[in-house]
Amino acid sequence: MKCVDNCPTGALSLVGKAYTAREVMEVIEQDVPFYETSGGGVTLSGGEPLLQPEFALAILKESKRKKIHTTLDTCGKASPKVVKKVLPYVDLVLFDVKHVDPTAHDKGTGSDNKLIMDNLHYISDKVDIWLRVPLIPEFNDDKNTIQKIINLARNVSFKKLCFLPYHQWGSGKYGGLGRKYPLQGAQPISKEKLDHIAKLCDDNRIGNYEIVTE
């Protein structure tokens, strides 16, 4: 990246910086008074934080040693060995559930969901879990798929089931990268459909669910 320093017009810039786990902890510890007041803590997100397993483990271990609450935001596609290593240092897992059907999951994401489901069932009774479902038009927002997701939720241990309706906030990022936005023209999930999802949850006695609209 020496070209950044030598670019005569300033057209090139470096985005992002490499940090050691110790450097990250120094930043985290600055906010300890806020954690103590709010009940918050550290969330490892991404991308997928478990793609950097040793770094994630170091942050989680040190945070727990400092008695800081830890949350892992994951899609669940990670080596079972990695999941087992980090889990003792995690207080809450935000676990994405995009689809329950392996073929549909493969079509929408590029891989099936066997490993994801295996990891979800493994952690089910070992840590607090929020299941988070990104509602994508014509991918997983139909009645049959939502019912299957609810059935999955009823067969694992979870604290909250969160539905996250599709929005277009990420479309500009694709343009900035020169990539075609795959959901160009897709419409937001209708209120009618969201109301129907809420009714399905109520009918199935899912007590702790949330449809995030903001």
Beta strands, then each sheet from edge to edge (+ up, - down):
strand 1: 41-44
strand 2: 69-74
strand 3: 92-96
strand 4: 128-135
strand 5: 160-165
strand 6: 209-211
sheet 1: 1+ 2+ 3+ 4+ 5+ 6+
end
